[in-house]
Amino acid sequence: MPKIRLNWTRNDALVAIAAVVVDLVGYALGAAENGRPLTVSALVLVVLTAPCLLARRVRPVAVLGAVLALGLALNLVASQGPHFSAAATVALYSVARVRGPAVTAAAALAAVPLTVLGSGEGEGLGVGATTGFGFAGLLGNTIAVVLVVAAALLTRRWQQETEARRVLLAERAVAEERRRIARELHDIVAHHITTMQLMSGGARANLARDPETAREALVTLEDSGRMALREMRQLLDVLRAGEEPERTPPAPQPGTGDLDRIVAEARLGGLETGFTVEGPVRPLPPALGLTVFRIVQESLTNTRKHAGRAKAHVRLTYRPDEVGVEVRDDGAGERPRPSRTAPVSGYGLIGMRERVALQGGTLEAAALDGGGFRVAARLPAPHGPDAPGGEGEEERG
């Protein structure tokens, strides 16, 4: 036989029990105050509201109707004074939380007279009266209904705003991740494709007269293509995260320890490039090391693309509380010439600025007065026991 699953939670059970206990205590106190005996039928009617409240999330209108019917029967049997029970409060709140204005208004209008009908109201109705209701009871229950509906509507609006904020934060996080992946793709494609293009051109030019140089260029071309594929595969693995478990750990992200390789590739591509390191070398956090690597990579790529026959120099400076990286060239090729204060143009320079901003640093990218171009970044890099974990690279002299 199929299982019958009740659609209620532990919190629903606690709410139902609490409402029944409050109503039982109220009924007992009212009976003691008016000198009326407790009857088994009245106690049963109060207890029967508990299983009704268990279904309030699935059938709120039906639950409210059942609770109001049980309350009316209780008023006829026990002749209580006018009151708005805890069970009716919970049932009406549930209707107002999930239903529209028309249903909520109808439920509120029905709850006011049905909770008073049959209750004793002063001498005019007398104890045990079964018809009519007094003005005082009607007014009190009207106020109670208004408060319950207002609380439900305010709660619903608060939850809707909370959900909207959650969705907005999720969309913002997705947009930030897309921008990060776009920056990575741009850096990978721009650098490696440019290197591969220069290597292939050099190999073609030297194939007849200098086969050894052509062979070295082809080897560099192959290595650059392989590295581009690996880095792009890592980004695609991020996009496919959750589809299947990783069988092998991904390769570590490049950092300052890979700057020698970038400089060597630039030299093989025909760009005379110098590289100096100032200050005591120390490990950097992975994200910071990747930022330094991408700045140098993108700057050298831009130099090869725009500066023509130029010389470049990369300077990495370790200071006590920060690390600085500068890429300078003396080329006079055509390229954007932004000022130090104006926003830089080009997706590569924009990506560098975004990376530096994420690390809390500053970036300068400007054409030099005597010709050439300079990109310089200063990035916070605390050194000491409170500093974040480093890249795990060995120190180089």
ChimeraX attribute file (.defattr): number of C-alpha atoms within 10 A of each C-alpha:
attribute: neighborCount
match mode: 1-to-1
recipient: residues
	/A:1	3
	/A:2	4
	/A:3	5
	/A:4	6
	/A:5	6
	/A:6	9
	/A:7	11
	/A:8	14
	/A:9	12
	/A:10	9
	/A:11	10
	/A:12	17
	/A:13	16
	/A:14	13
	/A:15	18
	/A:16	24
	/A:17	19
	/A:18	15
	/A:19	22
	/A:20	23
	/A:21	17
	/A:22	15
	/A:23	21
	/A:24	18
	/A:25	11
	/A:26	16
	/A:27	21
	/A:28	16
	/A:29	13
	/A:30	15
	/A:31	18
	/A:32	12
	/A:33	9
	/A:34	11
	/A:35	9
	/A:36	15
	/A:37	10
	/A:38	14
	/A:39	12
	/A:40	9
	/A:41	13
	/A:42	21
	/A:43	17
	/A:44	12
	/A:45	18
	/A:46	24
	/A:47	19
	/A:48	15
	/A:49	27
	/A:50	22
	/A:51	14
	/A:52	20
	/A:53	28
	/A:54	24
	/A:55	20
	/A:56	23
	/A:57	18
	/A:58	13
	/A:59	15
	/A:60	24
	/A:61	21
	/A:62	15
	/A:63	26
	/A:64	27
	/A:65	19
	/A:66	18
	/A:67	28
	/A:68	24
	/A:69	16
	/A:70	21
	/A:71	27
	/A:72	22
	/A:73	19
	/A:74	22
	/A:75	25
	/A:76	19
	/A:77	18
	/A:78	24
	/A:79	23
	/A:80	23
	/A:81	21
	/A:82	22
	/A:83	17
	/A:84	22
	/A:85	22
	/A:86	20
	/A:87	28
	/A:88	26
	/A:89	19
	/A:90	21
	/A:91	29
	/A:92	27
	/A:93	25
	/A:94	24
	/A:95	25
	/A:96	26
	/A:97	20
	/A:98	16
	/A:99	13
	/A:100	10
	/A:101	11
	/A:102	10
	/A:103	14
	/A:104	21
	/A:105	15
	/A:106	10
	/A:107	20
	/A:108	21
	/A:109	13
	/A:110	14
	/A:111	22
	/A:112	22
	/A:113	18
	/A:114	20
	/A:115	26
	/A:116	29
	/A:117	24
	/A:118	28
	/A:119	31
	/A:120	26
	/A:121	23
	/A:122	14
	/A:123	8
	/A:124	11
	/A:125	16
	/A:126	13
	/A:127	18
	/A:128	17
	/A:129	21
	/A:130	18
	/A:131	12
	/A:132	15
	/A:133	22
	/A:134	16
	/A:135	11
	/A:136	13
	/A:137	22
	/A:138	19
	/A:139	13
	/A:140	15
	/A:141	22
	/A:142	18
	/A:143	12
	/A:144	18
	/A:145	22
	/A:146	13
	/A:147	14
	/A:148	20
	/A:149	22
	/A:150	15
	/A:151	15
	/A:152	20
	/A:153	18
	/A:154	12
	/A:155	15
	/A:156	15
	/A:157	13
	/A:158	12
	/A:159	12
	/A:160	12
	/A:161	12
	/A:162	12
	/A:163	12
	/A:164	12
	/A:165	12
	/A:166	12
	/A:167	12
	/A:168	12
	/A:169	12
	/A:170	12
	/A:171	12
	/A:172	12
	/A:173	12
	/A:174	12
	/A:175	12
	/A:176	12
	/A:177	14
	/A:178	13
	/A:179	14
	/A:180	16
	/A:181	17
	/A:182	15
	/A:183	20
	/A:184	17
	/A:185	16
	/A:186	16
	/A:187	22
	/A:188	20
	/A:189	17
	/A:190	17
	/A:191	25
	/A:192	23
	/A:193	17
	/A:194	19
	/A:195	25
	/A:196	21
	/A:197	13
	/A:198	20
	/A:199	25
	/A:200	18
	/A:201	16
	/A:202	20
	/A:203	22
	/A:204	14
	/A:205	14
	/A:206	15
	/A:207	15
	/A:208	10
	/A:209	9
	/A:210	11
	/A:211	14
	/A:212	13
	/A:213	16
	/A:214	21
	/A:215	15
	/A:216	15
	/A:217	26
	/A:218	19
	/A:219	14
	/A:220	20
	/A:221	24
	/A:222	15
	/A:223	14
	/A:224	20
	/A:225	16
	/A:226	13
	/A:227	14
	/A:228	19
	/A:229	15
	/A:230	14
	/A:231	20
	/A:232	17
	/A:233	13
	/A:234	16
	/A:235	17
	/A:236	12
	/A:237	15
	/A:238	12
	/A:239	13
	/A:240	11
	/A:241	11
	/A:242	9
	/A:243	8
	/A:244	8
	/A:245	8
	/A:246	10
	/A:247	6
	/A:248	6
	/A:249	6
	/A:250	12
	/A:251	9
	/A:252	10
	/A:253	14
	/A:254	18
	/A:255	22
	/A:256	23
	/A:257	19
	/A:258	14
	/A:259	19
	/A:260	12
	/A:261	11
	/A:262	19
	/A:263	22
	/A:264	16
	/A:265	23
	/A:266	24
	/A:267	15
	/A:268	20
	/A:269	22
	/A:270	16
	/A:271	22
	/A:272	17
	/A:273	21
	/A:274	16
	/A:275	14
	/A:276	10
	/A:277	14
	/A:278	13
	/A:279	12
	/A:280	12
	/A:281	17
	/A:282	16
	/A:283	20
	/A:284	24
	/A:285	17
	/A:286	19
	/A:287	17
	/A:288	23
	/A:289	20
	/A:290	19
	/A:291	23
	/A:292	27
	/A:293	21
	/A:294	26
	/A:295	26
	/A:296	24
	/A:297	21
	/A:298	22
	/A:299	27
	/A:300	27
	/A:301	23
	/A:302	18
	/A:303	27
	/A:304	26
	/A:305	17
	/A:306	16
	/A:307	23
	/A:308	14
	/A:309	14
	/A:310	18
	/A:311	19
	/A:312	25
	/A:313	17
	/A:314	22
	/A:315	16
	/A:316	22
	/A:317	17
	/A:318	17
	/A:319	18
	/A:320	12
	/A:321	12
	/A:322	14
	/A:323	23
	/A:324	20
	/A:325	20
	/A:326	21
	/A:327	25
	/A:328	23
	/A:329	25
	/A:330	20
	/A:331	21
	/A:332	18
	/A:333	17
	/A:334	11
	/A:335	16
	/A:336	13
	/A:337	15
	/A:338	14
	/A:339	13
	/A:340	12
	/A:341	9
	/A:342	11
	/A:343	13
	/A:344	20
	/A:345	13
	/A:346	10
	/A:347	13
	/A:348	20
	/A:349	20
	/A:350	14
	/A:351	22
	/A:352	25
	/A:353	20
	/A:354	19
	/A:355	23
	/A:356	21
	/A:357	13
	/A:358	14
	/A:359	15
	/A:360	12
	/A:361	18
	/A:362	17
	/A:363	22
	/A:364	19
	/A:365	26
	/A:366	19
	/A:367	21
	/A:368	16
	/A:369	7
	/A:370	9
	/A:371	13
	/A:372	22
	/A:373	25
	/A:374	19
	/A:375	22
	/A:376	20
	/A:377	21
	/A:378	20
	/A:379	21
	/A:380	17
	/A:381	22
	/A:382	16
	/A:383	16
	/A:384	9
	/A:385	7
	/A:386	7
	/A:387	12
	/A:388	14
	/A:389	11
	/A:390	14
	/A:391	21
	/A:392	13
	/A:393	13
	/A:394	10
	/A:395	10
	/A:396	9
	/A:397	8
